[in-house]
Amino acid sequence: MKIKKLMPLPVKENNCQTCNQPMSKTPDTLNLDCGGDCLSCMAWHGDPDAIEAVERLNGEKVDVCGHR
């Protein structure tokens, strides 16, 4: 019996590499393209500039991964 090797799904170039959601070039959006990851994921991973921007946009504190 031959076992087929499954290939990973390709990540679309305009999707976030972390959450795979479509990204935007529009400023002041949570899905802003930050060079491969969206603004929300950048904040979630602890980027201070992204945290500040997300908190300004949605008015809530960011729940940074690993700091719960």
Secondary structure, 3 states (H helix, E strand, C coil): CCCCCCCCCCCCCCECCCCCCECECCCCCCCEECCCCEHHHHHHCCCHHHHHHHHHHHCCCCCCCCCC
